[in-house]
């Protein structure tokens, strides 16, 4: 009934989170979305932004994927359903409330090809010993990418976590105040002999940064 009613008016349930504040699970036009106060976290504009970036990735070379910032898991469904990716995915999400929402509302559960870590992304890549062919960095609190995820220290760990021929997909900040930091990060990545492609105002909002080995 909710999917049908949502074509007439949105149906929203709110959930409180220590990390993300008030979260909303909303049925709208027959689809369920996960939103924070000001931003879409999963299954809306964010899914379209990440899909745009994933279309630039050569999946024939991808055998393992790390997602930093799982949210409700829309990128996992995009990888499985739109790109027919069936290999290993590991996802990191700091917020246990969001992990529970991903499971109960969107059916994102661990299995032989999906491992979910409830952990801080910085600490995860700092201590991680595996390498991945594609790393998706989608780390937001509402509209903000926390400063530590724009630091060269964090990205040095990211680069060590990426396989030698792997790719990075970074969903960058929408905040005007972060433009300088994002541009500095892009310039830093270019010094690491990577091909860096920058797509601004994807879906009229975010900057998407994709790196590939030369």
C-alpha positions in Angstrom: 0.0 0.0 0.0 2.8 2.5 0.9 4.4 2.4 -2.6 1.0 3.2 -4.2 0.1 6.0 -1.7 3.6 7.5 -2.2 2.5 8.6 -5.7 0.0 10.9 -3.9 2.1 12.1 -1.0 5.5 11.1 0.5 5.3 8.7 3.5 8.2 9.3 5.9 9.5 7.5 9.0 12.1 9.3 11.1 15.0 7.5 13.0 17.5 9.2 15.3 21.2 8.5 15.0 24.1 9.6 17.2 26.2 10.2 14.1 23.8 11.4 11.5 21.1 13.2 13.5 17.6 12.7 12.3 17.3 10.3 9.4 14.3 9.8 7.2 13.1 6.7 5.4 10.7 8.1 2.8 8.5 6.4 0.2 8.2 8.8 -2.8 6.7 8.0 -6.2 6.9 4.3 -5.5 10.5 4.2 -4.3 12.1 4.2 -0.9 14.8 6.7 -0.1 17.1 7.3 2.9 17.7 11.0 3.7 19.4 13.1 6.3 18.1 16.6 7.2 19.5 18.2 4.1 20.9 15.5 1.9 19.9 12.2 0.1 21.9 9.4 1.6 20.7 6.5 -0.6 18.4 5.6 -3.4 17.8 9.1 -4.8 20.1 11.7 -6.3 23.1 10.1 -4.6 22.5 6.8 -6.5 22.4 8.7 -9.8 25.6 10.5 -9.0 27.5 7.4 -8.1 26.1 5.6 -11.1 27.4 8.4 -13.3 30.9 7.8 -11.8 30.7 4.0 -12.1 29.9 4.3 -15.8 33.5 5.6 -16.2 35.0 2.5 -14.6 36.2 -0.5 -16.6 34.7 -3.4 -14.7 36.5 -6.1 -16.6 39.5 -5.1 -14.5 37.6 -5.1 -11.2 37.6 -8.2 -8.9 37.3 -6.5 -5.5 35.6 -3.3 -4.3 35.8 -1.3 -1.1 33.0 1.1 -0.3 33.8 3.7 2.4 30.4 5.2 3.5 27.9 2.5 2.8 24.8 4.4 3.7 21.6 2.5 2.9 23.5 0.4 0.4 22.2 1.9 -2.9 25.7 1.7 -4.5 25.8 -2.0 -3.7 22.5 -2.5 -5.5 23.7 -0.4 -8.4 26.9 -2.5 -8.7 24.9 -5.7 -8.7 21.9 -4.7 -10.8 23.2 -2.2 -13.3 26.8 -3.3 -13.7 26.3 -7.1 -13.1 29.2 -7.0 -10.7 29.2 -10.4 -8.8 32.6 -10.4 -7.1 33.7 -9.3 -3.6 32.5 -6.1 -2.0 33.5 -4.9 1.4 31.6 -1.9 2.8 32.5 0.4 5.8 29.9 2.4 7.7 30.5 4.1 11.0 26.8 4.3 12.0 25.2 1.1 13.3 21.8 2.8 12.9 22.4 3.2 9.2 23.6 -0.4 8.9 20.4 -1.6 10.5 18.3 0.6 8.2 20.2 -0.8 5.2 19.3 -4.3 6.4 15.7 -3.8 7.5 14.5 -1.3 4.9 16.6 -2.1 1.9 17.6 -5.8 2.3 21.4 -5.1 2.4 22.8 -8.1 4.4 26.2 -9.8 4.6 26.8 -12.9 2.4 29.6 -14.7 0.8 30.3 -11.7 -1.5 29.5 -8.8 0.8 31.2 -8.0 4.1 30.0 -5.0 6.2 32.4 -3.4 8.7 30.9 -1.1 11.4 34.0 1.1 11.7 35.4 4.6 11.1 36.7 4.8 7.6 39.9 6.6 8.5 40.8 3.9 11.1 39.8 1.2 8.7 42.2 2.3 5.9 44.9 3.1 8.4 45.0 -0.5 9.7 43.8 -2.3 6.6 46.2 -4.8 4.9 44.2 -5.8 1.9 44.2 -4.1 -1.6 41.1 -3.4 -3.7 40.7 -2.8 -7.4 38.1 -0.1 -6.9 37.6 2.1 -3.9 34.4 4.2 -3.7 34.7 7.1 -1.2 31.3 8.5 -0.2 31.9 9.9 3.3 29.3 12.5 4.3 27.6 13.8 7.4 24.6 15.5 6.0 26.0 17.8 3.3 29.5 17.8 4.7 32.6 15.7 4.0 34.4 15.7 7.3 37.8 17.4 7.1 39.8 14.3 7.9 38.6 12.7 4.7 40.1 15.6 2.7 43.5 15.3 4.3 46.6 13.9 2.5 47.1 11.5 5.4 43.8 9.8 4.7 44.4 9.7 1.0 47.9 8.3 1.5 46.2 5.4 3.2 43.7 5.2 0.4 46.4 4.9 -2.2 48.1 2.1 -0.2 44.7 0.3 -0.1 44.3 0.5 -3.9 45.7 -2.2 -6.1 48.5 -1.3 -8.5 46.1 -1.0 -11.5 43.0 0.0 -9.4 40.7 3.0 -9.6 39.2 5.4 -7.1 35.8 7.0 -7.2 35.3 10.0 -4.8 32.0 11.7 -4.3 33.3 15.1 -3.3 31.8 17.9 -1.3 28.8 20.1 -2.3 29.8 22.8 0.1 31.3 26.0 -1.4 33.6 26.2 1.7 35.2 22.9 0.7 36.0 23.8 -2.9 39.5 24.9 -2.1 40.2 21.7 -0.1 38.8 19.5 -2.8 40.9 21.3 -5.5 44.0 20.9 -3.3 43.3 17.2 -3.0 42.9 16.8 -6.7 46.3 18.5 -7.3 47.8 16.2 -4.7 46.5 13.1 -6.4 47.9 14.3 -9.7 51.4 14.3 -8.2 50.9 10.6 -7.5 51.1 9.8 -11.2 47.4 9.0 -11.5 45.1 10.0 -14.3 42.6 12.2 -12.5 39.2 13.1 -14.1 37.0 15.7 -12.4 33.3 16.0 -13.2 31.7 19.1 -11.6 28.0 19.6 -10.8 27.0 16.0 -11.4 23.2 15.9 -11.0 23.6 19.7 -10.6 25.2 19.2 -7.2 28.3 17.2 -6.4 31.8 17.0 -7.8 32.9 13.4 -8.8 36.6 12.6 -8.9 37.8 9.4 -10.6 41.4 8.3 -10.7 43.0 5.5 -12.8 46.5 4.2 -13.1 48.5 5.5 -16.0 
